[in-house]
Amino acid sequence: MATTTINAGEEIDSGCLKCKTLTNHTIIAKVEEKIIKVQCNVCGGRHNYRPAEPATTKKKSDSAKGPASKTPTSRSIKTANDNYSKILKGRSIDQAIPYTMTSLFDTNDLVNHPTFGLGIVTATISPNKIELTFNEGPKIFICQLKTLAQLSTGSGLKAKKKKRVRKSIEPEM
């Protein structure tokens, strides 16, 4: 039996992440008989050796599940539609505020979004983020940051501006 040993400096096929394909590589480092590092002859990238995968494909069993789909299920769509209908009930479309990123919104405001249509502000996540519930479900949007003056107008307090005082720095002698 003649065994061929592959040494550093020789070429071998390896999977390259930059090229995203199986390409020809030069062996850079080995530990005992195991190839550790290779350099791609196409892009010049140096990385760990990734052996060529065998040509045979494994058959998936019927019970194996794939990754979860990102599309909502019919059950979640139905509950979103029910919640939307309950919240929208008794409201006039004429009262809808057009959505812009510079507008201020409060909870339960009816909003008309140019892409998603009518929605209701169901939550204020932070001073500049709101959750709008649409027919398809809830979505998070950015709105104008509420300043201290805008927050305090409701309680009757006025915001005071601080004046900056420039300190003169005298050179030391």
C-alpha positions as a LaTeX table, in Angstrom:
\begin{tabular}{lrrr}
\hline
Residue & $x$ (\AA) & $y$ (\AA) & $z$ (\AA) \\
\hline
Met1 & 0.00 & 0.00 & 0.00 \\
Ala2 & 1.49 & 3.29 & $-1.05$ \\
Thr3 & 0.35 & 6.22 & 1.06 \\
Thr4 & 0.90 & 9.67 & $-0.28$ \\
Thr5 & 1.62 & 12.39 & 2.24 \\
Ile6 & 0.65 & 15.93 & 1.47 \\
Asn7 & 3.20 & 18.51 & 2.61 \\
Ala8 & 3.06 & 22.24 & 3.20 \\
Gly9 & 3.36 & 24.20 & $-0.04$ \\
Glu10 & 1.34 & 21.71 & $-2.06$ \\
Glu11 & $-2.10$ & 22.43 & $-3.49$ \\
Ile12 & $-5.43$ & 21.01 & $-2.33$ \\
Asp13 & $-9.12$ & 21.77 & $-2.82$ \\
Ser14 & $-10.81$ & 23.56 & 0.07 \\
Gly15 & $-13.97$ & 25.55 & 0.68 \\
Cys16 & $-13.30$ & 29.31 & 0.67 \\
Leu17 & $-15.67$ & 31.67 & 2.49 \\
Lys18 & $-14.60$ & 34.75 & 0.50 \\
Cys19 & $-15.08$ & 33.04 & $-2.87$ \\
Lys20 & $-18.07$ & 31.09 & $-1.50$ \\
Thr21 & $-17.09$ & 28.03 & $-3.48$ \\
Leu22 & $-14.68$ & 25.12 & $-3.58$ \\
Thr23 & $-11.35$ & 26.45 & $-4.91$ \\
Asn24 & $-7.70$ & 25.47 & $-5.20$ \\
His25 & $-5.63$ & 26.30 & $-2.08$ \\
Thr26 & $-1.98$ & 26.10 & $-1.04$ \\
Ile27 & $-1.27$ & 24.36 & 2.27 \\
Ile28 & 0.35 & 26.73 & 4.78 \\
Ala29 & 0.43 & 24.71 & 8.02 \\
Lys30 & 0.04 & 21.12 & 9.16 \\
Val31 & 0.01 & 19.48 & 12.57 \\
Glu32 & 1.13 & 15.87 & 12.25 \\
Glu33 & $-0.93$ & 14.62 & 9.27 \\
Lys34 & $-3.76$ & 17.11 & 9.69 \\
Ile35 & $-3.95$ & 20.18 & 7.43 \\
Ile36 & $-4.61$ & 23.27 & 9.55 \\
Lys37 & $-4.18$ & 26.46 & 7.47 \\
Val38 & $-4.52$ & 27.08 & 3.74 \\
Gln39 & $-4.28$ & 30.07 & 1.38 \\
Cys40 & $-6.76$ & 30.51 & $-1.45$ \\
Asn41 & $-5.10$ & 30.69 & $-4.87$ \\
Val42 & $-8.02$ & 32.76 & $-6.23$ \\
Cys43 & $-8.56$ & 35.51 & $-3.65$ \\
Gly44 & $-5.42$ & 35.13 & $-1.51$ \\
Gly45 & $-7.39$ & 34.70 & 1.72 \\
Arg46 & $-5.84$ & 32.66 & 4.54 \\
His47 & $-8.14$ & 30.53 & 6.66 \\
Asn48 & $-8.59$ & 27.17 & 8.34 \\
Tyr49 & $-8.76$ & 24.18 & 6.05 \\
Arg50 & $-12.29$ & 23.23 & 5.08 \\
Pro51 & $-12.27$ & 19.88 & 3.32 \\
Ala52 & $-14.31$ & 19.37 & 0.18 \\
Glu53 & $-17.71$ & 17.97 & 1.09 \\
Pro54 & $-18.59$ & 14.55 & $-0.26$ \\
Ala55 & $-20.71$ & 14.47 & $-3.42$ \\
Thr56 & $-23.42$ & 12.33 & $-1.79$ \\
Thr57 & $-26.30$ & 14.17 & $-0.19$ \\
Lys58 & $-28.04$ & 12.96 & 2.92 \\
Lys59 & $-31.72$ & 12.23 & 2.67 \\
Lys60 & $-33.84$ & 14.16 & 5.17 \\
Ser61 & $-36.31$ & 12.14 & 7.13 \\
Asp62 & $-39.98$ & 13.05 & 7.03 \\
Ser63 & $-40.01$ & 13.82 & 10.75 \\
Ala64 & $-37.12$ & 16.30 & 10.55 \\
Lys65 & $-38.25$ & 19.89 & 10.64 \\
Gly66 & $-36.57$ & 22.70 & 8.76 \\
Pro67 & $-36.03$ & 26.22 & 10.05 \\
Ala68 & $-39.10$ & 28.07 & 11.21 \\
Ser69 & $-40.67$ & 30.21 & 8.55 \\
Lys70 & $-40.66$ & 33.97 & 8.99 \\
Thr71 & $-44.16$ & 34.37 & 7.62 \\
Pro72 & $-46.89$ & 34.63 & 10.24 \\
Thr73 & $-49.23$ & 31.71 & 10.68 \\
Ser74 & $-52.90$ & 32.01 & 9.84 \\
Arg75 & $-53.74$ & 31.80 & 13.55 \\
Ser76 & $-51.53$ & 34.79 & 14.45 \\
Ile77 & $-52.92$ & 36.79 & 11.51 \\
Lys78 & $-56.48$ & 36.06 & 12.68 \\
Thr79 & $-55.77$ & 37.21 & 16.26 \\
Ala80 & $-54.03$ & 40.35 & 14.95 \\
Asn81 & $-57.08$ & 41.09 & 12.77 \\
Asp82 & $-59.43$ & 40.57 & 15.74 \\
Asn83 & $-57.41$ & 42.90 & 17.98 \\
Tyr84 & $-57.19$ & 45.51 & 15.23 \\
Ser85 & $-60.95$ & 45.36 & 14.63 \\
Lys86 & $-61.70$ & 45.73 & 18.35 \\
Ile87 & $-59.41$ & 48.74 & 18.71 \\
Leu88 & $-60.62$ & 50.42 & 15.51 \\
Lys89 & $-64.32$ & 49.95 & 16.35 \\
Gly90 & $-66.19$ & 53.24 & 16.74 \\
Arg91 & $-63.41$ & 55.45 & 15.36 \\
Ser92 & $-63.73$ & 57.84 & 12.45 \\
Ile93 & $-61.16$ & 57.60 & 9.67 \\
Asp94 & $-61.32$ & 61.40 & 9.39 \\
Gln95 & $-59.61$ & 61.64 & 12.80 \\
Ala96 & $-56.50$ & 59.83 & 11.56 \\
Ile97 & $-53.21$ & 61.71 & 11.90 \\
Pro98 & $-50.90$ & 61.36 & 8.87 \\
Tyr99 & $-47.71$ & 59.54 & 9.89 \\
Thr100 & $-44.46$ & 61.45 & 9.62 \\
Met101 & $-41.26$ & 60.87 & 11.53 \\
Thr102 & $-41.48$ & 64.42 & 12.91 \\
Ser103 & $-44.98$ & 64.05 & 14.40 \\
Leu104 & $-45.75$ & 63.47 & 18.06 \\
Phe105 & $-48.13$ & 60.65 & 18.99 \\
Asp106 & $-49.92$ & 59.53 & 22.13 \\
Thr107 & $-51.37$ & 56.15 & 23.00 \\
Asn108 & $-54.65$ & 55.34 & 21.20 \\
Asp109 & $-54.04$ & 57.89 & 18.41 \\
Leu110 & $-55.37$ & 56.82 & 15.02 \\
Val111 & $-52.55$ & 57.11 & 12.45 \\
Asn112 & $-52.68$ & 56.95 & 8.64 \\
His113 & $-49.40$ & 55.48 & 7.36 \\
Pro114 & $-48.65$ & 55.89 & 3.62 \\
Thr115 & $-47.54$ & 52.26 & 3.21 \\
Phe116 & $-49.36$ & 50.25 & 5.87 \\
Gly117 & $-52.64$ & 52.18 & 6.05 \\
Leu118 & $-54.62$ & 52.86 & 9.21 \\
Gly119 & $-53.00$ & 51.99 & 12.51 \\
Ile120 & $-53.47$ & 52.67 & 16.18 \\
Val121 & $-50.71$ & 53.70 & 18.60 \\
Thr122 & $-50.82$ & 50.86 & 21.12 \\
Ala123 & $-47.65$ & 51.68 & 23.06 \\
Thr124 & $-44.95$ & 54.29 & 23.49 \\
Ile125 & $-41.72$ & 52.33 & 23.70 \\
Ser126 & $-39.37$ & 55.25 & 24.32 \\
Pro127 & $-39.69$ & 59.00 & 23.77 \\
Asn128 & $-38.99$ & 58.53 & 20.06 \\
Lys129 & $-40.50$ & 55.08 & 19.31 \\
Ile130 & $-44.10$ & 53.97 & 19.11 \\
Glu131 & $-45.84$ & 50.68 & 18.42 \\
Leu132 & $-48.54$ & 50.94 & 15.77 \\
Thr133 & $-51.03$ & 48.09 & 15.36 \\
Phe134 & $-52.16$ & 47.52 & 11.80 \\
Asn135 & $-54.45$ & 44.92 & 10.23 \\
Glu136 & $-51.38$ & 42.69 & 9.63 \\
Gly137 & $-50.08$ & 43.09 & 13.18 \\
Pro138 & $-47.95$ & 45.45 & 15.28 \\
Lys139 & $-44.95$ & 47.38 & 13.93 \\
Ile140 & $-42.48$ & 49.74 & 15.61 \\
Phe141 & $-41.92$ & 53.24 & 14.19 \\
Ile142 & $-39.74$ & 56.22 & 14.96 \\
Cys143 & $-41.39$ & 59.53 & 15.75 \\
Gln144 & $-40.21$ & 62.93 & 16.99 \\
Leu145 & $-38.24$ & 62.90 & 20.19 \\
Lys146 & $-40.30$ & 64.54 & 22.90 \\
Thr147 & $-38.24$ & 67.35 & 24.39 \\
Leu148 & $-38.38$ & 68.48 & 27.97 \\
Ala149 & $-40.45$ & 71.51 & 26.94 \\
Gln150 & $-43.05$ & 69.35 & 25.19 \\
Leu151 & $-43.29$ & 66.92 & 28.11 \\
Ser152 & $-43.66$ & 69.68 & 30.68 \\
Thr153 & $-46.31$ & 71.72 & 28.82 \\
Gly154 & $-48.98$ & 69.27 & 29.85 \\
Ser155 & $-48.20$ & 69.69 & 33.55 \\
Gly156 & $-47.92$ & 73.52 & 33.42 \\
Leu157 & $-44.16$ & 73.62 & 33.99 \\
Lys158 & $-41.93$ & 75.58 & 31.69 \\
Ala159 & $-38.56$ & 74.32 & 30.57 \\
Lys160 & $-35.67$ & 76.57 & 31.40 \\
Lys161 & $-32.69$ & 76.90 & 29.16 \\
Lys162 & $-29.34$ & 76.81 & 30.85 \\
Lys163 & $-26.91$ & 79.48 & 29.84 \\
Arg164 & $-23.40$ & 78.33 & 29.26 \\
Val165 & $-20.81$ & 80.39 & 30.96 \\
Arg166 & $-17.43$ & 80.45 & 29.30 \\
Lys167 & $-14.63$ & 80.18 & 31.74 \\
Ser168 & $-11.56$ & 82.06 & 30.79 \\
Ile169 & $-8.39$ & 80.16 & 31.30 \\
Glu170 & $-5.53$ & 82.31 & 32.35 \\
Pro171 & $-2.03$ & 81.10 & 31.52 \\
Glu172 & 0.04 & 80.08 & 34.50 \\
Met173 & 3.21 & 82.00 & 35.18 \\
\hline
\end{tabular}
